[in-house]
Amino acid sequence: MKKSKWNPLHWFKRGPSVSVIRLYGGIGTGGRFSRMIAHEPLEKVIDAAFASKRTKAVALIINSPGGSPTQSGLIARHIRRLADEKSVPVLAFCEDVAASGGYLLACAADEIFVDEYTVIGSVGVISAGFGAVDAIGKIGVERRVHTAGKSKSLMDPFREEKPEDVARIDTILHAIHERFIAWVKGARGTKLDGDTDYFQGDVWVGQDAVDVGIADAVGHAVPVLKQRFGDDIAIREFSRKKPGVFSRLSGTANGTLTAKVSESAGAGATMAAIETLEERALWAQYGK
């Protein structure tokens, strides 16, 4: 989809404005090499978006298949806290995908808008991994693990799956799921009907999401914002600048040279490759 272009001259206007925060990509723990959505690199961005007394609203432009529930929650609650403190409405505009943690972010808004092709929802929790029980034996490697605490090696991929480990993971997943459900119910309230089971990981597309109450309307950022606040409203983007290819591969995220020799180009390339695979797996769930 073609991205809307914000007018840079809007920064020099003295009248009312709308702050835009772009939340693009998978949601991860962040870090030096990361391009994923995380709270730490967005913290100052969110604060700045709400800072001006001329800010009439904050618009979240979301395109995310989800990821870390903790990072999703930290970002969403930060946005919601400032919105309530400053009495500033928040509008979410969802693009290709706003699913799982991406939908959790959307629920930080007072209203959620979708494109007619947006895939949205997936209120569920997943834990995925690999089992390599026989692999190390075939290549002549012996696994040696010593722990203090019977649950310390939970779901070791190089050991047979234990029923008690599976039960423990199920307990964790259900606890996270219940908190996710409570967040969605708190955000959407009576907009959710009593007939639809929203919380089994299902997704909806465009108008279907509006019909069941997952979203409020089909609409796009610039037309909706101008309709709400007038054609002369200044639209100011506050999204963080993501590290480029060079900085990710060389360990110079955000353009700042690293001082540690150990954080070499090889380390950056490895982290970038792992992150890319993780993010591709997230997008693949929704055909992207």
VOBA-1610 file (N, C-alpha, C; in pm, whole numbers, padded with zeros to 5 digits, always signed):
BEGIN
Met+00083-00120+00000Met+00000+00000+00000Met+00086+00125+00000Lys+00043+00227-00065Lys+00118+00352-00073Lys+00109+00426+00060Lys+00225+00466+00111Lys+00228+00538+00239Lys+00190+00684+00220Ser+00117+00735+00318Ser+00084+00877+00315Ser+00209+00959+00343Lys+00221+01073+00277Lys+00336+01161+00298Lys+00295+01280+00383Trp+00369+01299+00493Trp+00339+01412+00579Trp+00415+01534+00528Asn+00355+01648+00537Asn+00416+01772+00492Asn+00515+01823+00596Pro+00647+01832+00564Pro+00745+01877+00664Pro+00721+02019+00712Leu+00649+02099+00631Leu+00619+02236+00673Leu+00525+02241+00793His+00458+02127+00821His+00368+02123+00936His+00442+02149+01067Trp+00573+02122+01069Trp+00649+02144+01192Trp+00658+02292+01228Phe+00638+02379+01131Phe+00652+02522+01155Phe+00518+02591+01181Lys+00410+02515+01172Lys+00279+02573+01202Lys+00264+02592+01352Arg+00194+02695+01391Arg+00176+02726+01532Arg+00039+02686+01584Gly-00046+02636+01496Gly-00181+02602+01537Gly-00191+02460+01592Pro-00314+02408+01602Pro-00336+02272+01654Pro-00267+02168+01567Ser-00229+02056+01631Ser-00159+01952+01557Ser-00204+01814+01603Val-00174+01715+01518Val-00192+01574+01554Val-00055+01507+01547Ser-00020+01434+01650Ser+00107+01361+01653Ser+00088+01221+01597Val+00182+01178+01514Val+00177+01045+01453Val+00291+00959+01507Ile+00257+00840+01552Ile+00358+00741+01592Ile+00341+00619+01503Arg+00446+00585+01429Arg+00440+00466+01344Arg+00492+00345+01421Leu+00414+00238+01420Leu+00450+00113+01487Leu+00452+00004+01381Tyr+00567-00011+01318Tyr+00582-00102+01205Tyr+00672-00219+01243Gly+00632-00341+01209Gly+00716-00459+01223Gly+00677-00548+01339Gly+00757-00654+01356Gly+00737-00743+01469Gly+00772-00674+01599Ile+00719-00726+01708Ile+00741-00667+01840Ile+00839-00755+01916Gly+00954-00698+01952Gly+01058-00776+02019Gly+01113-00705+02139Thr+01227-00754+02185Thr+01286-00697+02307Thr+01376-00579+02278Gly+01396-00545+02150Gly+01479-00431+02116Gly+01626-00466+02128Gly+01709-00368+02151Gly+01853-00390+02161Gly+01929-00317+02053Arg+02060-00328+02059Arg+02149-00249+01974Arg+02123-00268+01826Phe+02097-00393+01784Phe+02086-00422+01642Phe+01940-00429+01595Ser+01847-00405+01683Ser+01707-00438+01652Ser+01637-00332+01567Arg+01556-00382+01474Arg+01464-00298+01400Arg+01320-00322+01444Met+01302-00411+01539Met+01167-00447+01582Met+01111-00342+01679Ile+00981-00346+01696Ile+00914-00254+01788Ile+00945-00295+01932Ala+00989-00201+02013Ala+01016-00227+02154Ala+00995-00098+02232His+00971-00111+02362His+00937+00006+02442His+01054+00101+02462Glu+01172+00048+02491Glu+01285+00137+02525Glu+01316+00240+02415Pro+01329+00199+02287Pro+01357+00301+02185Pro+01238+00390+02153Leu+01119+00350+02197Leu+01000+00431+02169Leu+00959+00520+02286Glu+01020+00501+02401Glu+00976+00572+02522Glu+00977+00723+02504Lys+01088+00777+02456Lys+01098+00923+02438Lys+01010+00970+02323Val+00993+00886+02223Val+00907+00919+02109Val+00763+00939+02157Ile+00716+00847+02239Ile+00580+00855+02290Ile+00563+00980+02378Asp+00660+01005+02465Asp+00654+01124+02550Asp+00647+01252+02465Ala+00729+01259+02360Ala+00732+01378+02275Ala+00602+01396+02199Ala+00539+01286+02160Ala+00415+01294+02084Ala+00302+01357+02165Phe+00306+01338+02297Phe+00201+01393+02384Phe+00241+01526+02448Ala+00364+01573+02424Ala+00418+01684+02503Ala+00353+01819+02476Ser+00321+01849+02352Ser+00273+01983+02318Ser+00129+02006+02362Lys+00103+02125+02413Lys-00034+02162+02451Lys-00123+02182+02329Arg-00061+02195+02212Arg-00139+02212+02089Arg-00182+02080+02026Thr-00141+01970+02088Thr-00173+01838+02033Thr-00319+01804+02059Lys-00395+01789+01952Lys-00537+01758+01962Lys-00564+01609+01968Ala-00470+01529+01914Ala-00485+01384+01914Ala-00352+01320+01882Val-00340+01193+01915Val-00224+01113+01875Val-00275+00999+01786Ala-00212+00986+01670Ala-00250+00881+01576Ala-00144+00772+01574Leu-00186+00648+01595Leu-00097+00534+01585Leu-00116+00469+01449Ile-00008+00463+01370Ile-00015+00395+01240Ile+00048+00258+01262Ile-00034+00152+01258Ile+00010+00020+01301Ile+00016-00077+01183Asn+00128-00146+01173Asn+00143-00255+01076Asn+00232-00359+01143Ser+00170-00449+01218Ser+00247-00542+01301Ser+00176-00676+01316Pro+00252-00786+01300Pro+00195-00919+01322Pro+00205-00964+01467Gly+00258-00878+01554Gly+00270-00913+01695Gly+00411-00953+01734Gly+00421-01024+01846Gly+00550-01064+01899Gly+00546-01067+02051Ser+00639-00998+02114Ser+00650-01001+02260Ser+00529-00941+02330Pro+00460-01019+02414Pro+00346-00962+02488Pro+00389-00856+02589Thr+00508-00874+02648Thr+00555-00777+02746Thr+00581-00642+02682Gln+00654-00641+02570Gln+00682-00515+02501Gln+00554-00451+02449Ser+00462-00532+02399Ser+00332-00481+02354Ser+00261-00411+02469Gly+00260-00475+02585Gly+00193-00418+02701Gly+00260-00292+02752Leu+00393-00289+02755Leu+00464-00170+02801Leu+00433-00049+02712Ile+00435-00070+02582Ile+00408+00039+02488Ile+00263+00085+02500Ala+00171-00011+02499Ala+00028+00022+02502Ala-00009+00096+02630Arg+00042+00052+02743Arg+00009+00117+02870Arg+00074+00254+02882His+00192+00271+02826His+00257+00402+02824His+00171+00501+02746Ile+00124+00459+02630Ile+00038+00545+02547Ile-00092+00576+02620Arg-00152+00473+02678Arg-00282+00493+02744Arg-00268+00583+02867Arg-00158+00568+02940Arg-00137+00651+03060Arg-00129+00798+03023Leu-00050+00831+02920Leu-00037+00971+02879Leu-00167+01025+02820Ala-00238+00940+02746Ala-00366+00983+02689Ala-00463+01023+02800Asp-00467+00944+02907Asp-00558+00974+03018Asp-00510+01095+03098Glu-00379+01105+03122Glu-00325+01217+03200Glu-00348+01350+03130Lys-00332+01352+02998Lys-00339+01477+02923Lys-00471+01497+02851Ser-00563+01402+02867Ser-00695+01409+02803Ser-00681+01429+02652Val-00592+01351+02592Val-00569+01356+02447Val-00622+01227+02385Pro-00715+01235+02290Pro-00766+01114+02227Pro-00659+01046+02142Val-00667+00914+02134Val-00575+00835+02053Val-00655+00759+01948Leu-00612+00770+01823Leu-00676+00700+01712Leu-00575+00604+01650Ala-00616+00479+01630Ala-00527+00380+01568Ala-00572+00356+01424Phe-00476+00359+01332Phe-00501+00331+01190Phe-00419+00209+01153Cys-00488+00098+01126Cys-00421-00029+01102Cys-00408-00052+00951Glu-00289-00093+00910Glu-00260-00111+00767Glu-00274-00259+00729Asp-00167-00323+00683Asp-00179-00463+00638Asp-00227-00556+00748Val-00159-00549+00863Val-00187-00643+00973Val-00179-00569+01106Ala-00274-00598+01194Ala-00267-00557+01335Ala-00317-00677+01413Ala-00227-00772+01436Ala-00267-00899+01493Ala-00188-00931+01619Ser-00249-01006+01709Ser-00185-01048+01833Ser-00133-00924+01907Gly-00003-00914+01930Gly+00051-00795+01997Gly+00025-00667+01921Gly+00014-00676+01788Gly-00022-00559+01707Gly-00162-00510+01738Tyr-00254-00604+01764Tyr-00390-00564+01803Tyr-00391-00513+01946Leu-00306-00570+02032Leu-00295-00518+02169Leu-00256-00371+02165Leu-00162-00334+02075Leu-00123-00193+02059Leu-00242-00109+02013Ala-00318-00162+01917Ala-00434-00088+01864Ala-00536-00060+01974Cys-00546-00151+02070Cys-00643-00134+02178Cys-00601-00028+02280Ala-00484+00031+02261Ala-00447+00148+02342Ala-00522+00272+02294Ala-00583+00263+02177Ala-00653+00378+02117Ala-00798+00384+02160Asp-00855+00503+02149Asp-00998+00521+02176Asp-01082+00471+02059Glu-01026+00480+01938Glu-01093+00430+01819Glu-00993+00358+01730Ile-01041+00255+01662Ile-00956+00175+01573Ile-01013+00180+01432Phe-00930+00221+01337Phe-00968+00226+01196Phe-00889+00122+01118Val-00953+00065+01017Val-00887-00036+00933Val-00904+00000+00786Asp-00816-00056+00704Asp-00836-00055+00560Asp-00928-00172+00526Glu-00988-00171+00409Glu-01079-00280+00373Glu-01006-00414+00360Tyr-00871-00411+00350Tyr-00793-00534+00339Tyr-00715-00568+00465Thr-00729-00489+00569Thr-00652-00512+00692Thr-00690-00645+00757Val-00589-00721+00798Val-00608-00842+00878Val-00586-00804+01024Ile-00686-00829+01108Ile-00680-00775+01245Ile-00741-00874+01343Gly-00687-00875+01465Gly-00740-00961+01571Gly-00633-01052+01628Ser-00660-01183+01626Ser-00569-01285+01679Ser-00541-01264+01827Val-00645-01263+01907Val-00630-01249+02052Val-00600-01387+02109Gly-00473-01423+02106Gly-00428-01552+02154Gly-00281-01545+02188Val-00226-01653+02240Val-00086-01658+02281Val-00026-01787+02228Ile+00096-01780+02179Ile+00162-01897+02121Ile+00304-01909+02174Ser+00346-02031+02195Ser+00486-02060+02227Ser+00533-02166+02128Ala+00634-02133+02049Ala+00683-02225+01947Ala+00832-02248+01965Gly+00875-02367+01930Gly+01016-02399+01941Gly+01049-02523+01860Phe+01165-02580+01885Phe+01210-02698+01813Phe+01260-02803+01912Gly+01249-02927+01872Gly+01307-03036+01949Gly+01422-03097+01872Ala+01538-03107+01936Ala+01656-03163+01871Ala+01715-03273+01959Val+01628-03362+02006Val+01668-03463+02103Val+01776-03556+02047Asp+01759-03602+01922Asp+01851-03699+01863Asp+01966-03634+01786Ala+01952-03504+01754Ala+02048-03441+01664Ala+02190-03438+01719Ile+02205-03399+01846Ile+02341-03384+01900Ile+02411-03518+01914Gly+02334-03625+01940Gly+02393-03757+01950Gly+02450-03804+01817Lys+02381-03769+01710Lys+02424-03812+01577Lys+02554-03744+01534Ile+02582-03628+01591Ile+02706-03559+01552Ile+02813-03571+01662Gly+02787-03660+01758Gly+02888-03690+01859Gly+02904-03587+01968Val+02797-03517+02000Val+02802-03415+02105Val+02724-03463+02226Glu+02781-03449+02344Glu+02716-03488+02468Glu+02663-03363+02539Arg+02537-03366+02574Arg+02473-03254+02643Arg+02497-03265+02793Arg+02552-03161+02856Arg+02576-03160+03000Arg+02509-03039+03062Val+02410-03062+03146Val+02334-02954+03209Val+02321-02984+03358His+02355-02888+03442His+02341-02901+03586His+02259-02783+03637Thr+02158-02807+03717Thr+02071-02699+03763Thr+02049-02707+03913Ala+02016-02594+03971Ala+01966-02586+04107Ala+01823-02533+04096Gly+01726-02619+04122Gly+01586-02583+04098Gly+01531-02674+03990Lys+01428-02749+04023Lys+01380-02854+03932Lys+01321-02801+03803Ser+01280-02673+03801Ser+01219-02618+03680Ser+01315-02532+03599Lys+01442-02532+03635Lys+01537-02441+03572Lys+01561-02473+03425Ser+01552-02599+03385Ser+01575-02637+03245Ser+01444-02667+03174Leu+01345-02585+03199Leu+01211-02603+03142Leu+01217-02608+02991Met+01159-02714+02931Met+01146-02730+02786Met+01281-02724+02715Asp+01381-02793+02772Asp+01512-02803+02707Asp+01494-02871+02571Pro+01530-02806+02459Pro+01507-02864+02327Pro+01591-02988+02299Phe+01693-03014+02382Phe+01780-03130+02361Phe+01743-03247+02451Arg+01627-03237+02518Arg+01577-03346+02600Arg+01434-03378+02563Glu+01391-03499+02596Glu+01253-03538+02570Glu+01157-03443+02643Glu+01045-03413+02577Glu+00945-03327+02639Glu+00884-03397+02759Lys+00876-03325+02871Lys+00819-03381+02993Lys+00675-03330+03011Pro+00583-03416+03052Pro+00445-03372+03075Pro+00435-03255+03172Glu+00518-03257+03275Glu+00512-03149+03374Glu+00561-03016+03314Asp+00657-03023+03219Asp+00704-02902+03151Asp+00594-02846+03062Val+00526-02934+02990Val+00416-02892+02902Val+00305-02827+02985Ala+00274-02887+03100Ala+00170-02831+03187Ala+00210-02693+03238Arg+00339-02677+03269Arg+00387-02547+03319Arg+00378-02441+03210Ile+00417-02476+03087Ile+00406-02383+02975Ile+00260-02346+02951Asp+00171-02444+02958Asp+00027-02416+02940Asp-00023-02317+03045Thr+00024-02332+03168Thr-00016-02239+03276Thr+00029-02097+03244Ile+00154-02085+03196Ile+00207-01953+03161Ile+00129-01891+03046Leu+00105-01971+02941Leu+00033-01921+02824Leu-00108-01876+02860His-00176-01956+02943His-00313-01919+02981His-00315-01793+03067Ala-00214-01776+03152Ala-00207-01654+03234Ala-00190-01531+03146Ile-00101-01539+03047Ile-00081-01427+02954Ile-00207-01403+02873His-00271-01511+02828His-00393-01499+02748His-00503-01427+02826Glu-00519-01464+02953Glu-00623-01400+03035Glu-00598-01251+03050Arg-00473-01210+03062Arg-00440-01067+03072Arg-00466-00996+02940Phe-00437-01063+02830Phe-00465-01008+02697Phe-00615-00988+02679Ile-00693-01089+02717Ile-00840-01080+02707Ile-00892-00963+02790Ala-00842-00949+02912Ala-00886-00840+03000Ala-00855-00705+02939Trp-00738-00690+02874Trp-00700-00565+02810Trp-00796-00532+02696Val-00828-00631+02613Val-00918-00609+02500Val-01059-00575+02550Lys-01106-00646+02647Lys-01239-00618+02701Lys-01245-00479+02763Gly-01140-00442+02833Gly-01136-00309+02893Gly-01134-00199+02789Ala-01065-00224+02677Ala-01053-00123+02571Ala-01178-00113+02486Arg-01236-00227+02453Arg-01348-00228+02358Arg-01484-00221+02427Gly-01492-00266+02550Gly-01616-00254+02628Gly-01738-00308+02558Thr-01843-00227+02552Thr-01970-00269+02493Thr-01966-00279+02341Lys-01856-00241+02280Lys-01843-00257+02134Lys-01833-00404+02095Leu-01793-00489+02192Leu-01789-00632+02169Leu-01927-00691+02195Asp-01978-00768+02098Asp-02110-00828+02119Asp-02097-00956+02200Gly-02210-01011+02239Gly-02209-01132+02321Gly-02212-01260+02241Asp-02212-01251+02110Asp-02227-01369+02026Asp-02096-01418+01964Thr-01997-01332+01954Thr-01872-01367+01887Thr-01766-01409+01988Asp-01698-01520+01960Asp-01587-01563+02045Asp-01460-01499+01990Tyr-01419-01390+02052Tyr-01308-01309+02002Tyr-01170-01365+02040Phe-01166-01459+02131Phe-01042-01485+02203Phe-00980-01622+02174Gln-01005-01674+02054Gln-00949-01803+02014Gln-00841-01790+01907Gly-00789-01668+01887Gly-00683-01648+01790Gly-00733-01622+01649Asp-00865-01601+01632Asp-00919-01573+01499Asp-00884-01431+01453Val-00885-01412+01321Val-00865-01279+01264Val-00983-01244+01174Trp-01000-01113+01154Trp-01105-01063+01066Trp-01043-00967+00964Val-01115-00943+00857Val-01062-00858+00750Val-01154-00738+00728Gly-01096-00617+00732Gly-01167-00495+00695Gly-01301-00476+00764Gln-01405-00462+00684Gln-01540-00434+00734Gln-01589-00543+00827Asp-01546-00669+00806Asp-01587-00777+00896Asp-01543-00748+01038Ala-01425-00689+01054Ala-01375-00655+01188Ala-01462-00546+01251Val-01508-00453+01170Val-01597-00347+01218Val-01731-00408+01261Asp-01781-00499+01180Asp-01912-00560+01207Asp-01916-00636+01339Val-01805-00698+01378Val-01804-00774+01503Val-01754-00692+01621Gly-01707-00569+01597Gly-01666-00482+01707Gly-01519-00482+01739Ile-01439-00553+01659Ile-01294-00552+01678Ile-01236-00415+01639Ala-01296-00352+01541Ala-01256-00217+01498Ala-01380-00129+01490Asp-01357+00003+01471Asp-01469+00098+01473Asp-01516+00140+01334Ala-01424+00149+01238Ala-01464+00197+01105Ala-01353+00168+01005Val-01392+00165+00878Val-01294+00164+00770Val-01257+00309+00742Gly-01128+00339+00748Gly-01086+00478+00727Gly-00936+00488+00727His-00883+00597+00668His-00740+00617+00656His-00699+00746+00727Ala-00573+00750+00768Ala-00527+00852+00861Ala-00554+00995+00814Val-00500+01034+00700Val-00510+01174+00659Val-00655+01219+00640Pro-00738+01147+00565Pro-00877+01192+00551Pro-00952+01200+00683Val-00934+01098+00768Val-01005+01098+00896Val-00958+01213+00985Leu-00828+01236+00992Leu-00776+01342+01077Leu-00820+01480+01028Lys-00821+01501+00897Lys-00867+01629+00843Lys-01016+01648+00865Gln-01091+01539+00853Gln-01235+01550+00878Gln-01264+01584+01023Arg-01186+01525+01115Arg-01207+01549+01258Arg-01160+01686+01302Phe-01043+01729+01251Phe-00976+01846+01307Phe-00957+01960+01208Gly-01007+01945+01085Gly-00998+02053+00987Gly-00883+02033+00889Asp-00897+02090+00771Asp-00796+02073+00665Asp-00661+02133+00702Asp-00659+02230+00792Asp-00534+02297+00827Asp-00461+02234+00944Ile-00511+02120+00993Ile-00446+02056+01106Ile-00303+02015+01068Ala-00208+02042+01155Ala-00068+02003+01131Ala-00050+01858+01177Ile+00002+01775+01089Ile+00025+01635+01119Ile+00175+01613+01134Arg+00218+01584+01256Arg+00361+01575+01287Arg+00398+01432+01326Glu+00499+01379+01259Glu+00540+01242+01286Glu+00652+01239+01389Phe+00637+01149+01488Phe+00734+01137+01596Phe+00801+01000+01601Ser+00781+00917+01501Ser+00833+00781+01504Ser+00985+00779+01505Arg+01041+00682+01572Arg+01186+00671+01582Arg+01247+00635+01447Lys+01370+00678+01428Lys+01444+00641+01308Lys+01506+00504+01330Lys+01471+00410+01244Lys+01524+00275+01258Lys+01668+00269+01207Pro+01750+00183+01269Pro+01888+00169+01222Pro+01893+00113+01081Gly+01985+00165+01000Gly+01998+00119+00863Gly+02075-00010+00853Val+02093-00059+00730Val+02161-00185+00707Val+02304-00181+00760Phe+02376-00070+00732Phe+02515-00060+00777Phe+02526-00068+00928Ser+02439+00006+00996Ser+02448+00009+01142Ser+02413-00126+01203Arg+02320-00201+01138Arg+02284-00331+01192Arg+02397-00431+01173Leu+02463-00426+01059Leu+02568-00522+01030Leu+02699-00489+01100Ser+02720-00362+01130Ser+02848-00323+01190Ser+02840-00299+01339Gly+02718-00303+01397Gly+02703-00275+01538Gly+02702-00128+01568Thr+02655-00044+01472Thr+02653+00100+01493Thr+02510+00150+01487Ala+02423+00088+01563Ala+02282+00123+01560Ala+02262+00269+01593Asn+02166+00329+01522Asn+02131+00471+01538Asn+02247+00563+01505Gly+02345+00511+01428Gly+02455+00594+01383Gly+02563+00618+01487Thr+02556+00552+01603Thr+02656+00571+01708Thr+02755+00456+01705Leu+02885+00486+01689Leu+02987+00382+01683Leu+02998+00312+01816Thr+03009+00178+01812Thr+03027+00102+01935Thr+03173+00104+01975Ala+03196+00100+02105Ala+03332+00105+02156Ala+03390-00034+02179Lys+03303-00134+02184Lys+03349-00268+02218Lys+03386-00344+02091Val+03506-00397+02090Val+03552-00473+01975Val+03469-00599+01957Ser+03422-00656+02068Ser+03347-00780+02062Ser+03216-00765+01986Glu+03161-00644+01987Glu+03037-00620+01914Glu+03073-00583+01771Ser+03115-00683+01699Ser+03171-00666+01566Ser+03064-00676+01460Ala+03109-00661+01335Ala+03017-00676+01222Ala+02957-00815+01220Gly+03036-00916+01260Gly+02985-01053+01262Gly+02871-01068+01360Ala+02885-01008+01479Ala+02778-01016+01579Ala+02653-00945+01530Gly+02672-00829+01468Gly+02558-00756+01415Gly+02487-00833+01306Ala+02565-00897+01218Ala+02506-00974+01108Ala+02429-01094+01162Thr+02483-01159+01265Thr+02415-01274+01324Thr+02283-01234+01387Met+02285-01126+01466Met+02163-01078+01529Met+02061-01035+01426Ala+02105-00969+01323Ala+02015-00924+01218Ala+01951-01042+01148Ala+02030-01147+01123Ala+01978-01265+01055Ala+01874-01336+01141Ile+01904-01352+01270Ile+01809-01417+01361Ile+01680-01337+01371Glu+01695-01206+01387Glu+01578-01119+01398Glu+01493-01124+01271Thr+01558-01127+01155Thr+01486-01133+01029Thr+01405-01262+01020Leu+01465-01375+01059Leu+01393-01502+01057Leu+01274-01500+01153Glu+01294-01444+01272Glu+01184-01436+01369Glu+01070-01350+01315Glu+01106-01237+01256Glu+01003-01147+01207Glu+00931-01207+01087Arg+01004-01276+00998Arg+00940-01340+00883Arg+00841-01446+00930Ala+00876-01518+01036Ala+00785-01619+01089Ala+00657-01556+01142Leu+00669-01439+01205Leu+00551-01368+01254Leu+00460-01325+01140Trp+00521-01265+01036Trp+00442-01218+00921Trp+00378-01334+00845Ala+00449-01449+00838Ala+00401-01563+00758Ala+00267-01617+00808Gln+00237-01598+00937Gln+00110-01645+00990Gln-00009-01579+00921Tyr+00015-01461+00863Tyr-00094-01385+00803Tyr-00076-01368+00653Gly+00004-01455+00594Gly+00022-01456+00449Gly+00100-01338+00397Lys+00187-01279+00481Lys+00262-01161+00440Lys+00410-01193+00426
//
